[in-house]
Amino acid sequence: MPQQVRGVVARAKGQPVSVETIVVPDPGPGEVVVRVQSCGVCHTDLHYREGGINDEFPFLLGHEAAGIVETVGDGVTDVAPGDFVILNWRAVCGTCRACLKGKPWYCFNTHNAAQPMTLEDGTKLSNALGIGAFVEKTLVHSGQCTKVDPTASPAAVGLLGCGVMAGIGAAVNTGGVGRGDSVAVIGCGGVGDAAIAGSRLAGATTIIAVDVDDRKLQWAKGIGATHTVNAKSADPVAAIQELTGGFGADVVIDAVGRPETWKQAFYARDLAGTVVLVGVPTPDMRIELPLIDFFGRGGALKSSWYGDCLPSRDFPYLVDLYRQGRLDLDAFVSETIALDQVEEAFTKMHHGDVLRSVVVF
C-alpha cells in the first residue's frame, strides 16, 4: 500500500519551502523504498528552489542522503531490506556508449524510479537529482543505492551522495592528484574543502586554499590545507605561484564556477598543469581567453561531473577510510537539523555560516 510521509517541497520559484504530506508508492520492478536517516542541505537544492535547474515545480528537494532499505520491487538483487545505503544520482546503466567503453562514471543513461511520488491531491513531484530525500521515506531506482558499512554515521557518510564526493573526486579522479603534487583549491565551501581532503588523501604535499572569507580558510586548514590565501587582500594567481616556487600548482581546482575564478585557476597552474572545474556555472557565463595562452601553457582543462565517481567503487572505499579515521567526514557536518528547518539552513548556507547542515530523521 502507498505510504504517506512528511517531506520538504518547493512549490514555486524563489518561494520558501514547506513541509507537506508526500505519497510514496510501493516499489515497482527495479525500485526500492528507503527509510531516510539523514540528508545534507546542498547548494543544488537551493538552485532547484530558485528555478536555476528547470521550472518543473513542485520539487521534492534533498539528494545527499543515507538510509535503510525498507522494501524492494521485483527483480532487485543488489540490495535487500535492512541494508544501510548511500543514495546516489548516477545509477549506472551498464549498456550506454560510456559504460560499454569501460567508463561507467560517465554513464549517459542513468536510472531513476519510474513511478512518481505525489502530493496528497495527486500532483506529481519532480525529485531533486532524481532522488528527493528531504522526506521520511523515498522511492528510488535500486541502482541509486550503494550498500556500505552499517556502523558508519548516516549524517557523515550521507554527504558522499553529492558534495563531498564531488570534491574528493575532483581531486583524485578528475584531477589525478598524486604523491608530492602541489594543489590549489579556489572556493572553500563543502565541495572545495572536500577537494582539499581528497588532495591530502592522494599525497599532495602543498595544498593551497583560496577564498575571500577568513573563517572558511580556517576551516580549510583544519581539513588539510597547508597554506591559505585570502583573495580579497592578495592576488591569488601571484600568491599560488609564490607558494609553488614561482611556477604555479600542478592541479588547480575551481570549486566556485565563475569566469573570474576559472581564469585564476588557468593562470595559477604550472606549465602542463591541470585545471578542474567542479563549481557549477550558470548558463549565461562566458570565458574569453587568448588562444595562444591555451596553446602555450599545455596541460589539461577538465570539468568534473559528480567527481567522476563510480558509487559502487568509491562509496565503500571512502566509508572504510572514514571508519579508519583517515577521512574526517564528521568535520563537514556543521549542524544537524529537523525537517522543518531546511529553509533556515538555506539562509545559513547563503551567508557562508556552515559547511553542511544535515537533516536527521
Summary of the structure (lengths in Angstrom):
residues: 361
radius of gyration: 20.2
end to end distance: 22.2
largest distance: 65.6
contacts: 1359
relative contact order: 0.15
helix: 33%
strand: 26%
